[in-house]
Amino acid sequence: MLRIEDLFTSEEHREAPQPADRDPLREPDALFDAQLLDARVCPTANRAALLFDTRTAEWFPDGNAALLVVHGLKSFQ
């Protein structure tokens, strides 16, 4: 079983199992109905992860959670 922690700490880049039709980070209000459940930052690895509950988000009909992992992070605000 794949754990969220494994995705966060992994050095290999993985594509989403089912990529979204549009980029939720560039679409206005795409994450409006999603609830942020957890945020993790690893400053030594320049990495951050955001875990969202998307069960109530109309923009994400194909799942109930979304994980965004950012590599090469320079700042987190």
QUIDA-V944986 format. One record per residue. N is the residue number from 1. RES is the residue in one small letter. PHI is phi in whole degrees, -180 to 180 (* if undefined). PSI is psi in whole degrees, 0 to 359 (NA if undefined). OMEGA is omega in radians with two decimals (* if undefined). Layout:
n=N res=RES phi=PHI psi=PSI omega=OMEGA
n=N res=RES phi=PHI psi=PSI omega=OMEGA
//
This chain:
n=1 res=m phi=* psi=135 omega=3.14
n=2 res=l phi=-85 psi=128 omega=-3.14
n=3 res=r phi=-101 psi=151 omega=3.10
n=4 res=i phi=-61 psi=321 omega=3.13
n=5 res=e phi=-60 psi=323 omega=3.11
n=6 res=d phi=-66 psi=321 omega=3.09
n=7 res=l phi=-66 psi=324 omega=-3.14
n=8 res=f phi=-70 psi=319 omega=-3.06
n=9 res=t phi=-90 psi=349 omega=-3.10
n=10 res=s phi=-66 psi=142 omega=3.09
n=11 res=e phi=-90 psi=346 omega=-3.13
n=12 res=e phi=-87 psi=144 omega=-3.14
n=13 res=h phi=-87 psi=128 omega=3.13
n=14 res=r phi=-120 psi=139 omega=3.04
n=15 res=e phi=-81 psi=155 omega=3.09
n=16 res=a phi=-64 psi=143 omega=3.13
n=17 res=p phi=-61 psi=328 omega=3.10
n=18 res=q phi=-141 psi=92 omega=-3.07
n=19 res=p phi=-60 psi=145 omega=3.10
n=20 res=a phi=-70 psi=150 omega=3.12
n=21 res=d phi=-65 psi=325 omega=3.14
n=22 res=r phi=-130 psi=160 omega=-3.12
n=23 res=d phi=-80 psi=114 omega=-3.10
n=24 res=p phi=-66 psi=342 omega=3.12
n=25 res=l phi=-83 psi=347 omega=-3.14
n=26 res=r phi=-112 psi=346 omega=3.12
n=27 res=e phi=-86 psi=127 omega=3.10
n=28 res=p phi=-60 psi=132 omega=3.07
n=29 res=d phi=63 psi=20 omega=3.14
n=30 res=a phi=-64 psi=326 omega=-3.13
n=31 res=l phi=-100 psi=13 omega=-3.08
n=32 res=f phi=-58 psi=316 omega=-3.11
n=33 res=d phi=-90 psi=356 omega=3.12
n=34 res=a phi=-84 psi=145 omega=-3.14
n=35 res=q phi=-107 psi=129 omega=3.10
n=36 res=l phi=-75 psi=120 omega=-3.12
n=37 res=l phi=-96 psi=323 omega=-3.06
n=38 res=d phi=-156 psi=148 omega=3.05
n=39 res=a phi=-136 psi=132 omega=3.12
n=40 res=r phi=-129 psi=140 omega=3.12
n=41 res=v phi=-130 psi=134 omega=3.06
n=42 res=c phi=-120 psi=94 omega=-3.06
n=43 res=p phi=-65 psi=332 omega=-3.14
n=44 res=t phi=-73 psi=333 omega=3.12
n=45 res=a phi=-102 psi=1 omega=-3.11
n=46 res=n phi=53 psi=52 omega=-3.05
n=47 res=r phi=-137 psi=147 omega=3.05
n=48 res=a phi=-141 psi=153 omega=3.11
n=49 res=a phi=-138 psi=139 omega=3.08
n=50 res=l phi=-124 psi=126 omega=3.12
n=51 res=l phi=-108 psi=124 omega=-3.10
n=52 res=f phi=-115 psi=143 omega=2.94
n=53 res=d phi=-91 psi=117 omega=-3.06
n=54 res=t phi=-112 psi=16 omega=-3.11
n=55 res=r phi=-62 psi=328 omega=-3.12
n=56 res=t phi=-99 psi=2 omega=-3.10
n=57 res=a phi=-87 psi=120 omega=3.13
n=58 res=e phi=-68 psi=334 omega=-3.07
n=59 res=w phi=-74 psi=341 omega=-3.12
n=60 res=f phi=-119 psi=80 omega=-3.07
n=61 res=p phi=-78 psi=345 omega=-2.98
n=62 res=d phi=-101 psi=18 omega=3.13
n=63 res=g phi=-171 psi=175 omega=3.14
n=64 res=n phi=-118 psi=0 omega=3.10
n=65 res=a phi=-151 psi=153 omega=3.09
n=66 res=a phi=-138 psi=138 omega=3.11
n=67 res=l phi=-121 psi=125 omega=3.09
n=68 res=l phi=-112 psi=119 omega=3.10
n=69 res=v phi=-115 psi=127 omega=-3.12
n=70 res=v phi=-112 psi=124 omega=3.07
n=71 res=h phi=-104 psi=152 omega=3.13
n=72 res=g phi=75 psi=30 omega=-3.09
n=73 res=l phi=-69 psi=133 omega=3.12
n=74 res=k phi=-104 psi=330 omega=3.07
n=75 res=s phi=-153 psi=157 omega=-3.13
n=76 res=f phi=-140 psi=115 omega=-3.10
n=77 res=q phi=-129 psi=NA omega=*
//
